Amino acid sequence: MSINRIGFALSSVLVVSYALCLVFDQLLPQFSMHELWAPLLPGFSLSPIGIVIGFAELIVYGWYIAVLYVLAYQFSPIGRAAAD
């Protein structure tokens, strides 16, 4: 299992989801979801810099989760058996 593959895949899923939510917020403001992102992403706002900060944080979160997941997998009995 590759940290690079998992990191890129997870970061991509998070960034695409975030982008779709931002588009959805613009198309249907009465169903806005930016309140959901604000507590999860420190520094996030609907300003241009806040949106860029959100993208950067999601990429970092994706890689952080990927590292934890792959290391946990590699040190588990299943991961060690797969490596043999």
Secondary structure, 3 states (H helix, E strand, C coil): CCHHHHHHHHHHHHHHHHHHHHHHHHHCHHHCCHHHHHHHCCCCCCCHHHHHHHHHHHHHHHHHHHHHHHHHHHHCHHHHHHHC
